[in-house]
Amino acid sequence: MGKIILTSLKAIIMFTVIFGFLYTVLITLIAQIIFPVKANGSMIIKDNLVIGSELISQKFESNKYFWSRPSAIDYNPMPSGASNFGPTSKILKEQSEEREMEFLKNNLLKDSSPIPSEMKYASASGIDPHISPEAAILQIERISEARKFTVLQKKKLLNLVTSKMENPFLGFVGEYRINVLLLNLELDNIK
């Protein structure tokens, strides 16, 4: 019996060292060498300051910027998660209707305008940094008016939206999307 316990303890220690330490160090080193930006959180640096991550949504409330999709956790990445309201939830229905009306009103759209679903519903993580190109295009009028853009500047804004569009993964998995933080950083460069 003592031999079995001693063998078991040796196995636990060996596997802890191999998979708990050596494997972790090896994978970390490989990631740092091959994908250093991604391994360190895809941080966005402006004027030598970290202002965000390409992977985490931020809250934009000013009419001068594109808005991210709603977040059930108010864009806080620590308790990342969804509201967990199901399709029959009265609260979810009320939230989506309220968000739709607010989006229509704030973006100077007709009541009959179709709104992309990501602007009505929070993402599963609560921190999804992307919106659809359609959602970005629907915000152009509001931003142009808030920034008092000329017709030429408004056209530059539309071109910016199309230039920031990311393709589906491997060309066919997922949807076309736009990272809101990266788009807003470029937005400030339109003169």
Summary of the structure (lengths in Angstrom):
residues: 191
radius of gyration: 22.7
end to end distance: 79.4
largest distance: 84.5
contacts: 492
relative contact order: 0.12
helix: 47%
strand: 9%
